[in-house]
Amino acid sequence: MTKAPNSDQTNESIKPWSAGQERFGKWFIKRIGKWQTFVYELTGGRLWSRFLGVECAILTTTGRKSGAARKTPLLYLAQGDEVVMVASQGGMSSMPLWYRNLQATPEAVVQVGRDQRQMTARDANEQERAALWPQLDALYPGYQEYRARTDGVREIPIVIFTPRV
């Protein structure tokens, strides 16, 4: 039995969330996300710009069914002009809605503080994933647990946003 890096738990002891835990988790993420987005935008990112000790950005996607703007606060990693985000949804079994929206329309807006940037999203390739996971795990160690929870269920996408020209 191997230990999860930086964890007191073993990978084998981390199980997928139950259906009830996922329902609560989605409800919680949606409610807290709305409040965080409201406060973040109201203050230009001066308040509620961190979650679990990590800097957040507001991602605006286009709803794949509604066509409406959908805003989601997410942890991010800056890589020069690019921004990297993880479609982990707390280690739940399904992809987050924002990720599905990007699959339909990859154009998005990423807001960091008051700065809003027009960007285009793409999934990281295998080589990029191998290079990015250690950096992302250092940024937020919870990603290791999320990958353990989704092992055999789904692969957690890493999304790279590049500035639109």
Secondary structure, DSSP 4 states (H G I P E B T S, - for coil): --BPTT-SSBGGG--PPPHHHHHHHHHHHHHHHHHHHHHHHHHTTSSS-EETTEEEEEEEEE-TTT--EEEEEEE-EEETTEEEEE--GGG-SS--HHHHHHHH--EEEEEETTEEEEEEEEE--HHHHHHHHHHHHHH-THHHHHHHHHTTT-PPPEEEEEE--
